[in-house]
Amino acid sequence: MFMDKQQDKLIAQLETVLANQLESHEQLRTIIAMKHQALRQAKHQLVRDCTMQENSHLQAIAEAEKQRITIVAELTLSFDANAKAPMPLTDIALRLDEPHRGRLLIQRQQ
């Protein structure tokens, strides 16, 4: 399927946002594990530090999710100008040629 420059740009942005979301979630998981260990050991300062880091990552994840939603909405409209709701990521990926299709389907599963 032919993609115009705007769609190509949006796909690149989406891939970047999804990669950043995955990285942020992995970092958050590490911070939560550290916080859990600090709670077990009653290290109050470390618990507080982890909580601050956790909040920062949650804010970054929320911002990335807003970006993802906006990009998906723009992509949906680029495929179907009359769309009433954003397409699921799988549907977007299936409209793309390789390598974009494969990368999005892999990122979706992560």
C-alpha positions, -999 to 999 in steps of 0.1 A, spaced: 0 0 0 12 35 -8 19 58 21 22 95 16 48 116 34 24 126 62 15 90 70 52 80 69 60 107 94 31 97 116 42 60 115 77 70 125 63 91 154 41 63 165 70 38 165 91 62 186 63 68 211 56 31 214 93 24 220 95 52 246 64 38 263 79 4 265 111 18 280 93 39 305 72 9 316 104 -12 321 120 16 341 88 19 362 89 -18 369 125 -15 381 116 14 404 86 -4 418 108 -34 426 133 -11 443 105 5 463 91 -28 473 126 -39 486 130 -6 504 96 -11 521 107 -45 533 139 -31 547 121 0 562 144 24 543 121 54 544 143 78 524 147 52 496 109 47 496 104 84 493 130 87 465 114 57 446 80 72 450 92 105 435 108 86 406 76 65 402 55 96 399 78 112 374 76 80 352 39 78 355 36 114 343 59 106 313 38 75 305 6 95 306 20 122 283 33 95 259 -2 79 259 -17 113 249 8 115 221 0 80 210 -38 86 210 -33 118 189 -11 100 164 -35 71 161 -64 95 155 -45 113 128 -35 81 111 -70 68 112 -83 100 95 -55 97 69 -68 62 60 -105 70 64 -115 107 64 -150 97 77 -139 75 106 -159 80 137 -134 64 161 -97 57 160 -86 24 144 -70 -3 166 -33 -4 162 -36 -39 145 -59 -24 119 -35 4 112 -5 -20 110 -24 -43 85 -28 -13 62 9 -8 60 37 -24 39 67 -40 55 88 -32 74 63 -8 91 36 -35 95 59 -60 112 74 -34 136 41 -21 147 27 -56 152 57 -65 173 56 -32 193 18 -38 199 25 -72 215 52 -58 238 
